[in-house]
Amino acid sequence: MTRDAAIRAATTYLDEGGFLADLTRRVAIPTESQNPDRAGALGDYLEQEMRGSLEALGFQCTVHPNPSPKGGPFLVAIRREAGASKTLFSYGHGDVIRGQDAQWRSGLSPWQIVQEGEKLYGRGTADNKGQHTVNIAAMAAVLKARGGKLGFNVVLLIETGEEVGSPGLDAFCKSQKDAWNANLFLASDGPRLSPERPTLYCGARGAMNFDLTVNLREGAHHSGNWGGLLADPGIILAHAIASIAGPTGQIRVPEWVPKELPAGVKRALADCEVGGGSDGPQIDAWWGEPGLTPAERVYGWCSFDVLAFKTGNPEFPVNAIPGIASAHCQIRFVVGPDSSQFLPALRRHLDRHGFPQVQVTQARAEVFTATRLDPDHPYVHFAVASVEKTMGRKPALLPNLGGSLPNEVFAETLGLPTVWMPHSYAACSQHAPNEHILLPVMREGLAMMAGLLWDLGEADARILPS
């Protein structure tokens, strides 16, 4: 009954094929939350796959309907131990984005695990089935090593609507908060800082998507007859976008960026070097906010990107001036700026710069809110020390993930200190064809999570307040 025994049990699960077997079943269930035809698969994942796996570990499982008609069901698994003073809240999502079946390279399928060397391919391997499979297995390993005890209670929530903005999640958690009575949050999603470096992060950047449209007239008109006489909406929109961000990507709307980079964030990122491994793109050192390191730009600052731009017919261009141009844009933002003022500030900015004809529309109702647990919080120090003990080296500590998650539900609605331990890497092709995970990263994740769960079971109020 030792910490080392729990870690060995967790890594043996992968070495002897248990992880591959479990993940193969889970990836085979096509839980595309963006596809209305797959609604039944969302319930199947919870009822037919996850319920049995969790009940075998002593959890009491209930599948709840979503209070939002836009979202899929929730599985809540609860395990309580007599005398336990702490309740850990954990989370995962069983839904995936569309499989994009036809775009995967030859020999691969989104719904079938294929192993090539150290890579496992399949939709959901990285986001998020592989990651919550690791955490559940690590918990099983600790239970085995500790004779059926964890030393704390657990509430595990698996949702099926994260890829469509987690509709209903906040309302559902608000309704259950008092019954759950949790103290701490620990879960896994997103990538490590680099494939080689264990990573923890304390929150997430927020995200807001919006559309810019210049609609000047009905239909297109021959460029020979009307060129020089009719305003070109594509040119107007290009100049409007150029007023929002400079030629090196620096944001020019002051309300969209923090007033400063907090000292605690700067300290946490001082030894963090961003990298996607051999499969990742090379960082453009000249892009983004000047004076910041790459880590500070993606984890401590805000970014603006044009995700799509259309004018005319790009596939079959003709000699005609289009009547409309549009761009789908996104802001990723950190704690500090007021996201409710982003679009009003943009409206004022465009008017000041002579672009009243550019329409601004929020693209969807859901906005991920930026959250960040203080890197100096005792729980953060506890988690960092645990991982360093397991791995023999210091993990990267990120104030927040560069991407976006519904962490505001856990940090603000439930009021929990949030720590995330990612088991993926940035070049995993998440949200794209050929999604995959790295087996060495998953093996380390099993070891680190087992060690951290073991340490949570031993921590008392002097170390980690309940």
Disulfide bonds with the S-S distance in Angstrom:
none
